């Protein structure tokens, strides 16, 4: 009986650990940003990757728009608004004056 309980406990613990490890991270501990990638289109995910590869961090507010994929990100310590066009080119948007 004790063996059966021990085996059942081990199986339950392994199953629970596998479920926890299979879930995506809810936030990036390095930046504190919630990625919410489940709600992103493949194009938005690609734009996020392009921005991160170009040295931008804390990428957020990613949205598809007429110019391309717009987002807010941090580069060189400053938050900037950016757009990634269909060719993957990144353009920083000037703040409205």
VENLIN-V218714 format. One record per pair of residues at least 24 apart in sequence whose C-alpha atoms are under 8 Angstrom apart, sorted by the first residue. I is the first residue (numbers start at 1). J is the second residue. Records with the same first field share a line. If there is no record, write none. Layout:
I=J + J
This chain:
31=57 + 58
32=58
33=58 + 59 + 60
35=60
43=69
44=69
47=84 + 88
50=88
51=90
